[in-house]
Amino acid sequence: MSKKVQLLSVSFGVCILFSILFSDSVQATSSVPGEGLIEFQGTYPRQVIDPEHPGESADPGGSPYTTGDLRIDYVPKFEFWKVKRVKTDQVYYGNAQLFHGNTGVRGNYIQLSDYRATGGGWTLQVRQETQFRNEGTINKELKGAVISLDKSWANSTSSSTAPLVSKEVIQMNRIGETYNLAEAKKGTGEGTWAIIFGATNDNSQKMKNTLVPKLDSKGNPVVDSNFENKPIYENTALSLSIPGATKKDLVTYQTVITWILSELP
């Protein structure tokens, strides 16, 4: 995945003024000002968080990321699993985010950090670069397939004012077009933030639950061997619609999603 991120290097300086007193029994008291300096360098380390409990770290597995004081820490991988080929219009829900360790299942999310200490603000956007494709089959493209993102919200332990998150359903029905997900106005959105699509009943902001267990034809839970055989959940806030008339082969189709984090002008 490609990302467009503008970076700024920032150092912090703190000047401390000391008063040094000289006195004896004969002369009047006098003072001489001195100076103390301290300079902080380096960046806040990258740490992926539990999106519903941002004070806790989490391990969702590997992910592309960027570096610097304004950066993308984690991006989701949208998976719609294995589905049956049918000739009617269908809506498929994506797999919710699983984690290694004790973290529970969560809505899909992207995590970003702003530690520039400038209050400059930022925008987060998303773009689908190609239609779902498989070059090794007869019907190479899922014509008319549309990814939708819904129930978006932001979460953080930061005391900074939260970014504004799109309340509209984002339907990526125009390949190559860029869609706005979130914007931090100047003076807001500082620190580490998760922008989440959907939620569980465990969240602290009273967001509506969008996760349901994925079951096989016999009603048994479907598990993911990549995450210690934990049960898979579908997230109704992440969907893929495919027209029934679209020709489909019995293969895996893929697309490319670009996440764009930019400084405000």
C-alpha positions as CSV (number, residue, x, y, z in Angstrom):
1,M,0.0,0.0,0.0
2,S,1.2,3.5,-0.8
3,K,0.9,6.4,1.5
4,K,1.4,10.1,1.2
5,V,2.7,11.7,4.4
6,Q,4.2,15.1,5.0
7,L,6.7,15.1,7.8
8,L,8.2,17.8,10.0
9,S,11.2,17.5,12.4
10,V,10.7,19.4,15.6
11,S,12.9,20.0,18.7
12,F,11.7,21.5,21.9
13,G,13.7,24.0,23.9
14,V,13.0,25.1,27.5
15,C,14.8,28.1,29.0
16,I,15.0,28.4,32.8
17,L,16.1,31.6,34.5
18,F,18.1,31.3,37.7
19,S,18.9,34.1,40.2
20,I,22.3,33.7,41.9
21,L,22.7,35.8,45.1
22,F,25.9,37.2,46.5
23,S,25.9,38.8,49.9
24,D,28.1,39.6,53.0
25,S,27.8,41.8,56.1
26,V,29.2,44.9,54.4
27,Q,28.1,45.1,50.8
28,A,24.5,45.4,49.6
29,T,22.9,42.4,48.0
30,S,23.2,42.1,44.2
31,S,22.1,39.5,41.7
32,V,23.3,38.2,38.4
33,P,21.0,36.4,35.9
34,G,22.1,33.1,34.5
35,E,20.6,30.7,32.0
36,G,19.8,27.0,31.9
37,L,19.0,25.1,28.7
38,I,17.4,21.8,28.0
39,E,16.7,20.3,24.5
40,F,14.5,17.3,23.9
41,Q,15.2,15.2,20.7
42,G,13.7,12.1,19.1
43,T,10.2,10.9,18.4
44,Y,7.4,9.1,20.2
45,P,7.8,5.4,19.5
46,R,5.2,3.6,17.4
47,Q,2.8,1.5,19.4
48,V,-0.3,-0.1,18.0
49,I,-3.3,0.3,20.4
50,D,-6.5,-1.4,21.1
51,P,-9.0,0.9,19.3
52,E,-11.7,0.5,21.9
53,H,-9.3,0.8,24.8
54,P,-6.6,3.0,23.5
55,G,-4.7,3.0,26.8
56,E,-3.8,-0.7,26.1
57,S,-1.4,-2.0,23.4
58,A,-2.5,-4.6,20.9
59,D,-1.1,-6.9,18.3
60,P,-3.1,-7.1,15.1
61,G,-0.2,-8.6,13.1
62,G,2.1,-6.9,10.6
63,S,1.1,-3.9,8.6
64,P,2.7,-1.2,6.4
65,Y,3.4,2.0,8.3
66,T,5.2,5.3,7.9
67,T,7.7,7.1,10.3
68,G,8.1,10.6,11.6
69,D,6.1,13.0,13.9
70,L,3.1,12.8,11.6
71,R,2.6,9.2,10.6
72,I,0.4,6.2,9.9
73,D,1.0,3.5,12.5
74,Y,-1.3,0.7,11.2
75,V,-3.7,0.1,8.3
76,P,-6.3,-2.6,8.0
77,K,-6.5,-5.5,5.5
78,F,-10.0,-5.9,4.2
79,E,-10.9,-9.6,3.9
80,F,-14.3,-10.8,2.7
81,W,-13.4,-14.5,3.1
82,K,-14.8,-17.3,1.0
83,V,-18.3,-16.8,-0.4
84,K,-20.6,-18.8,-2.8
85,R,-20.9,-17.8,-6.4
86,V,-24.5,-16.7,-7.1
87,K,-26.4,-14.9,-9.9
88,T,-28.2,-12.4,-7.7
89,D,-27.1,-9.1,-6.2
90,Q,-25.2,-9.7,-3.0
91,V,-23.7,-7.8,-0.1
92,Y,-20.8,-9.4,1.8
93,Y,-19.5,-8.2,5.1
94,G,-15.8,-8.1,5.9
95,N,-14.0,-9.9,8.6
96,A,-13.7,-7.8,11.8
97,Q,-10.2,-7.2,13.2
98,L,-8.7,-10.1,15.2
99,F,-5.6,-9.8,17.5
100,H,-2.9,-12.0,18.9
101,G,-3.0,-12.3,22.6
102,N,-5.9,-11.3,24.9
103,T,-7.3,-8.4,23.0
104,G,-10.9,-9.1,21.9
105,V,-12.3,-8.8,18.3
106,R,-12.8,-5.2,17.2
107,G,-14.1,-3.1,14.3
108,N,-11.6,-2.5,11.4
109,Y,-9.5,0.5,12.0
110,I,-6.6,2.7,10.9
111,Q,-4.2,4.2,13.4
112,L,-2.3,7.5,13.0
113,S,-0.2,9.7,15.2
114,D,0.6,13.5,15.2
115,Y,3.4,14.5,17.5
116,R,4.6,17.6,15.6
117,A,3.6,19.8,18.6
118,T,2.6,22.5,16.1
119,G,-1.2,22.1,16.1
120,G,-1.1,22.2,12.4
121,G,-3.9,19.7,11.8
122,W,-4.2,16.9,9.2
123,T,-6.6,15.1,6.8
124,L,-7.0,11.4,6.4
125,Q,-8.3,10.0,3.0
126,V,-8.7,6.7,1.3
127,R,-8.7,5.6,-2.3
128,Q,-9.3,2.3,-4.1
129,E,-6.7,2.1,-6.9
130,T,-8.1,-0.8,-8.9
131,Q,-11.2,-2.9,-9.2
132,F,-11.0,-6.4,-7.7
133,R,-9.0,-8.3,-10.2
134,N,-7.3,-11.7,-10.9
135,E,-5.1,-11.7,-14.0
136,G,-4.9,-15.5,-14.1
137,T,-8.5,-16.2,-14.9
138,I,-11.1,-15.7,-17.7
139,N,-13.2,-13.1,-16.0
140,K,-10.4,-10.9,-14.7
141,E,-12.5,-8.1,-13.0
142,L,-15.5,-7.9,-10.6
143,K,-17.3,-5.3,-12.6
144,G,-19.5,-3.1,-10.4
145,A,-18.1,-4.3,-7.0
146,V,-18.2,-1.5,-4.4
147,I,-16.6,-1.4,-1.0
148,S,-18.4,0.7,1.7
149,L,-17.2,2.0,5.0
150,D,-19.8,3.0,7.7
151,K,-20.2,3.8,11.4
152,S,-16.9,5.6,11.6
153,W,-15.6,7.1,14.9
154,A,-12.4,8.2,16.5
155,N,-10.8,7.1,19.8
156,S,-7.7,8.1,21.8
157,T,-6.2,8.7,25.2
158,S,-5.1,12.1,24.0
159,S,-6.5,15.2,25.7
160,S,-6.5,17.0,22.3
161,T,-9.9,17.7,20.7
162,A,-10.9,14.7,18.5
163,P,-10.8,15.0,14.7
164,L,-14.0,15.3,12.7
165,V,-14.9,11.9,11.3
166,S,-17.2,11.4,8.3
167,K,-20.7,10.5,9.3
168,E,-21.6,9.5,5.8
169,V,-21.3,6.0,4.4
170,I,-18.2,6.1,2.2
171,Q,-19.0,4.1,-1.0
172,M,-15.9,3.7,-3.1
173,N,-17.9,3.4,-6.3
174,R,-15.5,5.4,-8.4
175,I,-12.1,3.7,-8.8
176,G,-9.2,6.1,-8.3
177,E,-11.3,8.8,-6.6
178,T,-10.1,10.0,-3.1
179,Y,-12.6,10.0,-0.2
180,N,-12.3,12.0,3.0
181,L,-12.4,10.0,6.2
182,A,-11.3,12.4,8.9
183,E,-10.0,15.9,9.4
184,A,-8.2,17.4,12.4
185,K,-8.7,21.2,12.3
186,K,-5.8,23.3,13.5
187,G,-5.1,22.7,17.2
188,T,-6.9,19.4,17.2
189,G,-6.1,15.7,16.6
190,E,-2.8,15.6,18.4
191,G,-1.5,12.4,19.8
192,T,-2.3,8.9,18.6
193,W,-5.8,8.2,17.2
194,A,-7.7,5.2,16.0
195,I,-10.3,5.8,13.2
196,I,-12.6,2.8,13.5
197,F,-15.3,1.4,11.3
198,G,-17.9,-0.3,13.5
199,A,-17.7,-1.4,17.1
200,T,-18.4,-4.1,19.7
201,N,-20.6,-3.7,22.9
202,D,-17.3,-3.3,24.8
203,N,-16.6,0.3,23.5
204,S,-16.7,3.3,25.9
205,Q,-18.5,5.7,23.5
206,K,-21.7,3.8,23.3
207,M,-21.3,3.1,19.6
208,K,-23.8,0.5,18.3
209,N,-22.5,-3.1,17.9
210,T,-21.8,-4.0,14.3
211,L,-20.2,-7.4,14.8
212,V,-21.8,-10.8,14.4
213,P,-20.2,-14.3,14.5
214,K,-19.4,-15.9,11.2
215,L,-20.9,-19.4,11.1
216,D,-20.5,-22.3,8.7
217,S,-23.4,-24.2,7.0
218,K,-23.9,-26.3,10.2
219,G,-24.0,-23.3,12.5
220,N,-20.5,-23.8,13.9
221,P,-18.1,-20.8,14.4
222,V,-15.6,-20.2,11.7
223,V,-12.1,-19.7,13.1
224,D,-8.9,-18.1,11.8
225,S,-5.8,-20.2,12.1
226,N,-3.7,-17.0,11.7
227,F,-5.0,-15.8,15.1
228,E,-4.7,-18.9,17.3
229,N,-8.0,-20.3,15.9
230,K,-10.1,-17.4,17.3
231,P,-13.7,-17.1,16.1
232,I,-14.2,-14.9,13.1
233,Y,-16.8,-12.1,13.2
234,E,-18.4,-10.2,10.3
235,N,-18.4,-6.4,10.6
236,T,-21.5,-4.9,9.0
237,A,-19.8,-1.5,8.9
238,L,-17.4,-3.0,6.2
239,S,-19.2,-4.3,3.2
240,L,-18.7,-5.3,-0.4
241,S,-21.6,-5.2,-2.9
242,I,-21.5,-7.2,-6.1
243,P,-24.1,-7.2,-8.8
244,G,-25.6,-10.5,-9.7
245,A,-24.9,-10.0,-13.4
246,T,-21.1,-9.6,-12.7
247,K,-19.3,-12.6,-14.1
248,K,-17.2,-14.4,-11.4
249,D,-14.8,-17.3,-11.5
250,L,-13.8,-19.6,-8.6
251,V,-10.7,-17.7,-7.8
252,T,-9.5,-15.0,-5.3
253,Y,-9.9,-11.4,-6.5
254,Q,-7.8,-8.6,-5.0
255,T,-7.6,-4.8,-5.0
256,V,-5.3,-2.1,-3.7
257,I,-6.4,0.5,-1.1
258,T,-4.3,3.6,-0.5
259,W,-4.5,5.6,2.8
260,I,-3.4,9.2,2.6
261,L,-2.4,11.3,5.6
262,S,-1.6,14.9,4.8
263,E,-0.8,18.1,6.7
264,L,-3.3,20.9,6.4
265,P,-2.0,23.8,4.3
